[in-house]
Amino acid sequence: MTSSLLKRGRLLGLVPYAFVAVPLAYMTLFVFGPLIQQVWMSFTDTRLMNPTAGDFIGLENYEDLFTDDQFYTSFRVTIVYTILTVILGVLVGTVSALALDRPFKGRALLRTIMLFGWAVPSVAATLVWLWIFNGPSGVASDITEALGLGRIPWLTSVDWALTSIMFVTIWQVSPFVMLVMMAALQSVPEEVREAARIDGADGLNVFRNVTLPCIMPTMQIVALLVAVWSIRRFEVIYLLTGGGPIGSTSTLVVQLRLTAFEDFELGLASAYGVVGLVLALAVAFVHFLFERRRALVMSK
């Protein structure tokens, strides 16, 4: 009887490891494995026409990368696109969450409408925006023409293409930010906010001194997620502009695709991917530093 109980106890003790083993196996097969293969490929001269015959060439792909003007253009576009998307996406989402935090008539309907950007499949939504931003016949140009601004070439102008893509991206990510921030706002003690109002604080001071400190950790995590998604975002940019005009919207991910499937250079394309990975890790590291600093301040 005792032996049976011991065996049963050992089996029960293995259950947590079994639950961990499944996602770990998935991550190994579909994330870590391909990632290691990509890093290795960046040190080879692998080409698309013969992907299994690449020879080790050391840092030549990175030398080619860092001497190519297109790389610096793509890197700059990625940085600008990511920073503005994070700032405006988190701002719009947070303001929307604050507006919907209080009960009012029609709030549920407005929440549903504002979730469309997140709920609609990305490719389908992008194709709709492609029609909206069509220069000769798009709805956006019809509106600007009616306002006396003329028909704007939203996706074919160097001045407007990146702005149009950022607008679509913000429309897609801000509903997610709104959902998360609404959940964060629910955790803010109403008693503390009410006490601040009783002490004479107006709405702005209550938000700045009570609400904002409570939701700031959540806001930082959301900003990190949006930043990583922006660095690796492909379908919106490629479907709207394909990286043009004249490379003005070609991010690292878009340039990776062009290098791999139009220039057939998988090794060089992998180097683009490694740079994007390092950039995403750098963003995560900055977030870690902010969290560590906040923890040290709170512990004092």
Secondary structure as UniProt FT lines:
FT   HELIX           2..27
FT   HELIX           28..32
FT   HELIX           33..41
FT   TURN            42..43
FT   TURN            48..49
FT   TURN            51..52
FT   TURN            58..59
FT   HELIX           60..66
FT   HELIX           69..100
FT   TURN            105..106
FT   HELIX           107..114
FT   HELIX           116..119
FT   HELIX           122..132
FT   TURN            135..137
FT   HELIX           139..146
FT   TURN            147..148
FT   TURN            154..156
FT   TURN            158..160
FT   HELIX           161..186
FT   HELIX           190..198
FT   TURN            199..200
FT   HELIX           203..206
FT   HELIX           207..211
FT   HELIX           212..232
FT   HELIX           235..240
FT   TURN            241..243
FT   TURN            246..249
FT   HELIX           252..261
FT   HELIX           266..299
//
